């Protein structure tokens, strides 16, 4: 195979991965933006919504590692991605018919299929990048652009002051996008190469989780995730009570994810090289401390808009540093399992604690108090990380996607389809 043919194959592979991210995070948009608001309008209290999110989070403790194990064992990322996405699309339809408390069972089943999708795709993409993992942010930005397109569409299409029924068109985009993602999964590479996982890799995973430095990283991530789960569960309710209309909530998310895309496309790689993964992680946690803490105070509409720019730190910096950190430390043939175990600690235990306790605090003390405590928790995580975390060492391995195949800009030509 000549160099030109190899570069062409890598470009095609890159586009497939980008399309997968676009479909995956386009489907995240209606969930993040409107599902909890929909449940509130159906009559659920803050505490019941918190309990529903907590149940989903608890299931996420066990589900991602199981799917990650199957992915590593089968040596094929495509089949678990397709099965889980297809099932999530079907189960989600139950949200339109089931009430509380039966909703808790539905939420648990939904989380079983939906929670492993992001860590499984992250594991596959990071394997493809090889030693050039700092470039993950640019590829992941395709998903952010798709999220922006969806939120902008919701902003244009939804009414200013809607009802339960007015949110249905936005929520119905979720099963459609998940079915498309399931079909697209078979166009992806099987995995990043290497041999299937065996019993020796289980021992390597156990050694990793017994490592003190890894445990400190998990502790810092856990504390920060508890506060992040509060944000994702209750921020739509916060905006609603602040008088922000349904369509403007969509625009709020557009601003946030535009900042995220800009960070991933142009700042993530040079910042990682300059300040390291530790610096990137702590920068993001500091952003969470400032942003969440600000919501504890009375804010004007313009102030709320400005704070959306902090999403570049509160999500992009933390997420890019975290998944890269996990991929660097994971045993070579158990990367999907390690990513999903890490996700279970954060999206499982951390989100469950944040949602359940957050729902109680929101109902009895108010949302401002809740976000103030979320900011404080990030302050604690920031101190622990600054004091005790050590920079992980990136092992030398050949990159499977040559540097010249990664464009230097993201989505500069076609915003909707995000062609690089």
C-alpha positions, 0 to 999 in steps of 0.5 A: 500500500502506498502513502497516498492510499494509506492517507485516503483510508485514514481520511475515510476512517476519520469521517466515519468516526466523526459521523458517529460522534455527530449522531451520538451527541445530536441525540444527547441534545433533546435529553439534556435540554428538555427531558427533565423539563418535560417530566416536570410539566407532567407533574413530577416534583424536583425530588421525584425528578432527582430520584429518577435521575439517581436510578438511571445513575445507579444502573450506570454503575454496572451497565457500562463495565458490562458492555465494555467487557463484552466489547473487549472480549468480542474484540468488536466495538460495533455490535455492542454500540448497535445493540445498545443504541437500538434498544435505547431508542425503543425503551425511550418511547415509554417516557411518553406513557409511563408515570411515577413511580413506574417511571423508575423502572423504565429509567433503569432499563433505559440507562442500561442501554444508553449509558455505555454509548459514549465511553464505548465510542471514546474507547474506539476513537482513542485507540485509533489515535494511538499516541496522539491522544491530545488530538481527541478534542478535534475529532470529538468536536463533530459531536458538539457541532451536531449538538449545536445544530439540534439545539438551534433547531429546537430554539427556532421550532419550540414555542416561547412558553410551551406546554407538555405537548409542545416538547414532544417534537424535540423529544421524538428526535431522540429515538430517530437519531439513536436508530441512525446511530445503531445503523451507522455503527457497522460502518465503524472499525471493529476496534483499534487493533491488538488482540482480544482481552484475556484473563491477564488483562483483568489482573492489569485492571485490578492493579490499576484500580489499586494504584494510589495515583489512580484512586486520587484521580477517581476521587477528584473526578467523583467530587467534580461529577457530583456537582456536574450531575446537579447541573445537568439535572436541574439547570433546565429547571433553573432557567425555567424558574428564572423566566427563560422561555423554551426556545431561549433554552435552546439558544442557551445551549447553542452558546454553551456548545459553541464555546465547547467546540471552539475550545476543543478545536483550537485550544485543547491540543496546544493547552494539553501540550503546554500545561499537561493533562493535570493542568487541563483537568484542574482548569476545567474544575476551576471553571465549574467552581466559578460557573456553578457558584455564580448560579447561587446569586441573583443573575440577569438574563445577560449574565446567564448568557455570559456564563454559558461560555464557561461550558468550554471549561466545565465540559470540554476541558474536563471531558477531554482531559479525563477520557485521555487520562483514562486511555493513557492509564488503561491496559492496552487490551482492556481500554473499553472496560477501563473507560466504562468502569471509569464512567460507572464511577462518575456517571453511576455513583457520582451522578446518583449522589448528585441527583438524589441529594440535589433533588432533596436540597432543591425542593427544601432549600432552593436551586440557588443553595444547590448550585452554591454547594456544587461550586463549593464541591468543585473547590474541594476537588480543585484543592485535592487535585492540585495538591496530590495529582501527578501528571500521567505519562503518555506511553510511546505508540505509533499513531493510527491516524497520521497527523496530516489527516487531522484538519487544523480547523473544525467545521469551517466549511459546513456547519450543519454536516460538519465537514472538515 
